[in-house]
Amino acid sequence: MVQPAAKAGPHFHTLFLFLLMGLNGAFLMEITPFVSGGFSASYSTLGFDADAVKAEAEDPASFSVSGGDVSIVSFCGELRGQTGAMDKAIFYGGAGMGLYRVSISDITAGYADDMETVTIDTKNRFGGFVNVGFAVPVSPMIGLGARAQYNIYWTHEGGGESGIVGGDDETSSFLAVQAMVMISLGG
């Protein structure tokens, strides 16, 4: 049985999440011993699958593709259910919604004598996420752990770059698995 935190009053948590593909920070305030709410900001980078584009070319061996990396910055409200206080391992699940700003670097593709560059505008999109994670305390105020977060954002505008993350399909999504440092700012 999970016991609530012994101390009464609000607890503040901030999260700093690092991964080769991104960075996430969150500020959450304890609403009850088992529920926190707040906001998060995230930066993720996703690679472009050039091999998939090359495979569709008439002569894949001499076809060249570069660029197309995706950068996504999100600002979301978040609500999280957790198992309790920082003095024991914390397990949590959460969800949030907000703004996703999607940028795609220029894509240059073609054969050596006929290269074409495509520029895709940065777009602001509404999106959301669900996540699960854990943190194990290494001191009274610091926990180390990991989390997985599934992100989805709406991209519909009608017609467009079908199949490209951030294109004009109905939705795009990605999964981020991140190492985590949890810092308690209050008690």
N, C-alpha and C positions, 0 to 999 in steps of 0.2 A: 504494500500500500504506500502510495506517495504522500508525503506530508508537506503541507504548505510551509513557506518561509516562517521562521519564528518571529521575526521582527515585523511590526505593522508599518504601514506607510508605503509610499511609492518607491519602487526600485527602478533605476535607469540602467539600460544596457546599450552598449554601442558595439557594433560588429564590424570587423575589418576582414574582408575575405579576399584572398589572393589566389590566382591561378594563371597559368600561362595565357589563358584566353580571356582573362578579365579581372576586374577589381570591383568589390561591392562593399558599401558601408551602409549601416542602418542605425537609426536611433529609435529605441523602443522604450516606452514607459509601461511599467507593470500596472495593469488595470485591476486584476485580482492575482492571487499567487499563481494561477495557472493560465492567465491570459495577458498578453502584452499587445500594445498598439503603437504605431508610430509611422515612420517613413524610411524609405531606403533609396539609395542612388547606386547605380551600377554602370560599369563600362565593360563591354565585351567585344572581342574581335573574333571573327569567324573567317576562315580561309575560303577561297573560291575554288570550286572543283573544276580545274582547267582540263583534266583528263576526260571528263564527261563531254565537254565541248569539243575537244579534239577527236573523240571517238565518232562524232557525227559528221566530221569533215570528209570530203571525197578522198583526200590523201593525208591521213592523220600523221604520218611520219614527217611531212614537211610543213604541217600547219602549226602555227605558233599562237599561244595565248598567254597574256600576262595581266596582272592587276586583278581587280574584282574583289579585293578583300572588303569585308563588311565590318563596320564599327557601329555599335549600338550603345547609346546612352539612355538609361531609363531613370525616371523619377516617379516613385510609386508610394501610395499609402499601403501599410501592411498591418495585418492582424495575425497574431500567432498564439497558438496554444502550446504550453510547455509543461514539463513534469514538475517544476519547482524551482528551488533556490540554487545559487552558485556553489553551495557547500557540497553538493553531490553532482553526479553526472546529470546533465540536462538533455532531454530529448524533446524535439519540437516539430510541429508542422504548422505551416502558415500559408497565407494567400494575400495577394495584393493586386492593385490596379493603378494605372497611371499612364504617363507619357513615355513613349519610346521614340527616340530620335535616331533614325536609320540613315547611315552614310555608306555609300559604296564607292570605292576608288575606281578611277577610269579603267575600262577593260579594253585592251588592245589585242586584236586577233586578226588572223589572216595568213596568207602565204607571203614569203619574203618580198615579192614584187607588188603586193596588193594588201597592205596592212590597213585596218580600220580601227579607229578609237571611238568607243561609246562612253558618254558621260551620263550618269544617272544622278538626278538631283537628290539632295538630302530631303528626307521626308519626316514629318512628325506624325506619329501614329498612336492610337489608343491601344493599350494592351494590358496583360495581366500575367500572373505567375502563381504557381503552387510550389512549395518547397518542404523538405524534411531535412533534419539535421540533428547533430548532437555535439555537446561540448563536455569535456572532462576537466574538472578544476586542477590547475597546477599551483595555484595560490588562492587566498581568499577572494581575490578580485579578478583573476584571469583564468580563462578556460581555453583549451585547445580542442579542435574537433574538425568536422567536415559537414558539408551539406550538398544536396542535389536540388537544383531548381529548374523546373520546366517553365519556359517563357513562351507566350504566344502573343502576337500583336496583329491587328487587323490592317490589311493593306489595300482593301478594295477602293478603286477609283474607276474601274471599268477599263478593259483593254490595256495591254501593256506588256511588260517584260515577264512573261509567264515563265515560271520555273526558277527565277532568280530571287534569292532571299532579299526581301525589301522591294520586290517588284510589285506589280499591281494585281496579283492573285488575291483571293479572299483573305487568307491568313498566311503567316509565316511563323515558324516556331524553332526553338533550339533548347537544348539541355545543357546546363552548366553544372559541373561537379567541382566543388571548391574546397580548399583547406580553409580553416577558420581560426581566428583569434577572437574570443569574446571577452570584453572588459566590462566589469560592473562599475558604474560611476556613483552608486549610492547604496545605502543599506538601511 
